[in-house]
């Protein structure tokens, strides 16, 4: 998997941060939630997963289309059906 930095609420390398992958997914870096009440409200969290807390303003970076392919920095194009074409 290749990853491209999208943006951060505290500058590059800080937290929270969003990254786009070449698989069409978003990675989120944030602080692990340890508050017992919050975890109780969420319910069971599957093994291998965790809940992280981010500031709401960081989500603006997820709305921006990925303009380069992290695998080779080529411009990405989108077909009329919304499927990515390289």
N, C-alpha and C positions, 0 to 999 in steps of 0.2 A: 504494500500500500504506500502511495506517495501522498504527502501532505503539503498544503499551502496555507500560510498564515493569512487570516482574513482581517482580524482586528482584535484589539484589546481595550479594556476599560482603564488599564493602568500602564500603557506603553508596551512595546514588543517584549515578550518574555515574562510579563507580569501576569497577574490573575485578576479577573477572569479573562479568558482568551478563547476565540473561535478559530477553527481550522477547517478547511475543505479537503476532502480526499478525492483521489481519482476514481473512487467507487460511487461517487455521487452522494456521499454522506458528510455529515458535519461532526467534528470532534469538539468537545467542550472541556476546557480546563477551568476548574473552579475549586472552591474549598469544599472538602468532604463534609456532608451534614452529619453531625453527631448528636444533635439535640434530640433527646428521647421523645418528647412530645411530637415533634415534626415527624420523626420516623414512625411513631405509632399511628399518626394520621395518614401517612403514606401506605402503610401496610407492608406485607411481605415483599422483600426485595430478593430476586433470584440470585443464586450463587454466581459470582463472576461479574455482578453489576454493583454499582454504588450510586448514590444520589449526591450531586454537587450543587452548590449554591452559586449563582451568578447574579450580577446586577442586570436589571431589565434593559438598560440602555445598550448592552452588548449585543442584543438580538438584532439591532439594526444591521450588523454585518452579515447576518444570515439571509437578509433580503436581497443582497447584492448578488447578481449572477457571477459565477466563476468565469473569469474572462481568459484565463490561461490554463492549460493542461499541466498540472504539476509534474507529470512524467517527462515532458519535454518542452514546456513553455510555449507550445503552439496555441494559437487562438482557437477557442472552441466555437462551434456553430451549433445552433439548435434547429431541428427540423420543425415542420409545421405541426407535428403531433407532440411537440415538447420533448422528444427524445434527443439525447445528445448525439451529435455527429462529429467525428474527429477527422 
